[in-house]
Every structure is written in C-alpha cells, then in structure tokens.
Amino acid sequence: MSKVKKVEAFVLTVPRDEPYLGGQHNDEGANERGYFVRQRNRTVYPIMDRSVVVRLETESGVIGWGETYGLVAPRAVLALINDFMCDFVVGRDAFDAAVIHEDLYNMMRFRGYGGGYYMDALAAIDIALWDAAGRCANLPVAKLLGGRRRDRIPAYVSGLPKPTLTERAEFAAEWQGKGFNSFKFAAPMAEKSLAAEISGLREVLGSEARIAADMHWTCTSAEAVSQIKEMEPHGLWFAEAPVATEDVAGLADVARGVQTPIGVGEEWRTVYDAQARINARAVHIIQPEMGHTGITEFMRMGLAAQAAHLRIIPHATIGSGIFLAASLQASSALECVEAHEFQHSIFCRNTGLITEGIECKNGEYILADKPGIGVEPTEEMISKLER
C-alpha cells in the first residue's frame, strides 16, 4: 500500500516586490531572465522566489510532497527528476526512504555527483518519500525519526531587508516587539563595517538580544578573524560562513582564532561535507539546509553534530514552506537544536501556498501534530506549478 506509483516534479515561481535580502544596488541590474549578481558577495540571485516541488503518489493514493532549490536554472533539477530519477523510485516502498536515498546517491557518486543539482533533486524526492511514509502511518515524520523532543523551536529573524542601518535597526525592533529576540544580519547589505552594523543594532535592540552575522563566504581567514574580533565586543552570537566553502583549513584557522562560535553548513548536501569540517575542528554550529539535504542527510548531519557535542541551528531560506516544514520535523527529533532560521520575508508572504501546520510567533515555531511533514500545497499553490 505504501509502494510508489508516480513521481513528478514542477517549478514553482512566486513574484516578489524586491529580491531576497533587499533591494539591488546601483550596479546590480537584473538581466532578461531575472538574474543579477550581488557585488559584495559575488553571488547570483533571481528577482523572484523559485523552487522545485515534487509530488509523489503511492499505490493506495497517499500523496507525499517534497521541495528543493530552484533559484537558478530550475529546469535542470526538473529534468534530473522527471527524465531519470523518478523511474528508480516508482515501485519502491516509501518507508524505505533512507535506502532509496542511498541507492540514488550510489548510482552517480563515481561520476562526481555528490553535490549540486543532483543532490538537490534527491533532497526533494527524499522529503516526499518521508512525507508519504508519515501519511501512510498517520504519524508526524518526527515520530518516524525516533520521536519528537519538542513541538516548539526557538526562531531567529534572518535578514533585515532595509536600505540603511537605521531602518534595519528599526525593523529588527519591530520584530522584537512581536516577541522575537534573536536576529541575523547579512554582511553584503551592511553600509560600513560589520562592527558598525552590529553596534548599531545592539544600541537599539539592547544587551539581551542575540545578534549573529552572516558573512557570506566573502573573507580570507585572516580577514574573517579580524572582522569577527571587531564585532565581539558588541556581543556577537555566532559568525556564519566566514570563508569560502572549500577552504576547510581556513575555516579551522578562524574557529581557533576567535572567541565567537562559527556556524556553517547551508550549502552542504551530505554528512560527508559535515564530517570533513567536524574532523578539522572548524565548526561549532552545524546549519543544515533541508532544501539541499533532504530529511535523510539532514538527520545524519544532525546526529554527527550531536556526537561531536556541537550545536545545531538549521538554515532555511526560500521555498513554499514544504521543505521548511520538513526541516522543523527533523529539528524536533534532534537533541542539540538551539534555534531555527525564520525567513520572515518569505514565510509571512507565502502562507497562502501551504495548509496550516506550522506557525511562527512570539519568537518560536509551533508545530501541529499532523501526519507526514504536517503541511501540503493549497489549491493556490497547485495552480502555480509548471512542468
């Protein structure tokens, strides 16, 4: 009854008034496809929100939903799923989600596909399998992962998409008034130094607020150490992604060179990515991103972090809310989760795309006790899906 009958993937595009992280600078005009490069971190962004959604149906008619990134060239992910991967999932048992994950990973590992779009596609399928299994069992996914430790998870407000520091501080204060007291600012949007940014935020938010800095992989290890030390007198909660992701040795130098915890992991796809940094003692906070990992690898990363006595603060950016819901299910089953990212500019705007099952208020996520990942697309969202 839980065998997979059909798997298909779609592109979901949601327009937005201004791009993720805030408005573009003068030299950051979008091209005809809607892409532009933020010069301060040299990373491409689209002017809309976009993800790839997977619909999985079992022989008994149970529907499971998954989701992954589709920010750039989403049809590359779509082709991997619809033209190749789906055929190796049909006929399998949804309760064998981790086994299916390993089989699909092994099919391409020796061709170098241990990351990138292939693993994103696998993440979406993996989430859909776990969701279907939970619905077949009439249990939340957290129960299938060993048990739910909590139904409330502290949330931090991520990104302060305003053009000036004064406006960003006022915006953060508005969220503080709603019961949130943990924040993260984006280095590419800072007007002056990162020390000036956190100093301005601290002055408005007070001494009890937790303030983190997302450094967006922009520094050498020496630059990162210097900038983090400048921020530390202002009470830096953690520093995220200080150096290029491939610079594991440099990351270890930063971790040893400062007093502030170092968080990384949003770009990782597998536990092997996490283990390399853990072994190098280069990280204090693991930040798995469900849209890249899927539930199987998310849990493996989380358990590796727990075994190394590290903290877990999951990352969550774009999407309809499907892979956010999956992230919260997995997070509720892990012991060392300190907080979870809250992307207000996406979550609050996309509430009409998914059914009720998660909410974020008074500084925390609240999970409903529903089967699977706890949410599913609304008719509005389904109408926006494109092959």
Order of alpha helices (4+ residues) and beta strands (2+ residues): beta-beta-beta-beta-beta-alpha-alpha-alpha-alpha-beta-alpha-beta-alpha-beta-alpha-beta-alpha-beta-alpha-beta-alpha-beta-alpha-beta-alpha-beta-beta-alpha-beta
